[in-house]
Amino acid sequence: MISALKTMADKMKIYSVGTAWLTDRSGILHETIRVDASGAMVVPNTSRAAEFNDTKAFFVKKLKVTAPTTSSSPYPGTSATAAGGKEKPR
């Protein structure tokens, strides 16, 4: 799920407004949900398609920037020694 919701405070009420998108793991859009002070309503996916694409691109870019590297070897799955590095003497 991806969302662009804002939390609002009106007198004694706190609620969210905006749009949420239900996706599968690969990011394919299945349902668009519009949220306002009166509740949530499913709307046509085409009604917010551009906003969905922009929001999805933002999160994908952020994920790529913050993803840690998991291998210290230039050859994933290979140790530095096997990749041509030198083992330190004990």
C-alpha positions in Angstrom: 0.0 0.0 0.0 1.2 3.5 -0.8 -0.5 6.6 0.6 -0.4 10.3 0.5 -2.4 11.0 3.6 -2.3 14.1 5.8 -3.4 14.2 9.4 -5.8 17.0 10.2 -7.1 18.3 13.5 -10.5 20.0 13.6 -11.7 21.0 17.0 -11.7 17.8 19.0 -11.4 15.5 15.9 -8.2 14.1 14.4 -8.6 12.5 10.9 -6.6 11.8 7.7 -7.3 13.1 4.3 -5.8 12.2 1.0 -5.4 9.1 -1.2 -4.2 5.6 -0.6 -3.4 3.0 -3.2 -3.7 -0.7 -2.8 -0.9 -2.5 -4.7 0.6 -6.0 -4.9 4.2 -6.7 -4.0 5.4 -5.7 -7.5 3.7 -2.3 -7.3 0.8 -2.9 -9.6 -2.1 -0.8 -8.7 -5.3 -2.7 -7.7 -7.5 -0.1 -6.0 -7.6 3.6 -5.3 -9.1 4.8 -2.0 -10.0 8.5 -1.4 -10.1 9.5 2.3 -11.6 12.6 3.8 -13.3 13.8 7.0 -16.5 11.8 6.2 -14.7 8.5 5.6 -13.1 6.4 2.8 -14.4 5.7 -0.7 -13.1 3.5 -3.5 -12.7 5.6 -6.6 -11.6 4.7 -10.2 -7.9 4.1 -10.5 -7.7 6.5 -13.4 -9.0 9.4 -11.2 -5.6 9.6 -9.4 -3.2 7.7 -11.8 -0.8 10.6 -12.2 -0.6 11.2 -8.4 0.0 7.4 -7.9 2.8 7.3 -10.5 4.5 10.3 -8.9 4.2 9.0 -5.4 5.4 5.5 -6.4 8.4 7.0 -8.2 9.3 9.1 -5.1 9.3 6.0 -2.8 11.2 3.8 -5.4 13.9 6.5 -5.7 14.1 6.9 -1.9 14.5 3.1 -1.5 17.3 3.0 -4.0 19.2 5.9 -2.2 18.8 4.4 1.2 19.3 0.7 0.4 22.4 -0.6 2.1 25.0 -2.6 0.2 25.2 -6.1 1.6 28.5 -7.3 -0.1 32.0 -5.9 0.5 33.2 -7.9 -2.5 32.9 -6.5 -6.0 31.6 -10.0 -7.0 28.3 -10.7 -5.1 28.3 -14.1 -3.4 32.1 -14.4 -3.5 34.5 -13.7 -0.7 37.2 -11.1 -1.1 39.8 -13.9 -0.9 38.1 -15.9 -3.6 37.8 -12.7 -5.8 41.5 -12.1 -5.7 42.0 -10.4 -2.4 44.8 -11.3 -0.1 44.2 -13.1 3.1 45.9 -11.5 6.2 48.5 -13.8 7.9 47.6 -14.8 11.4 
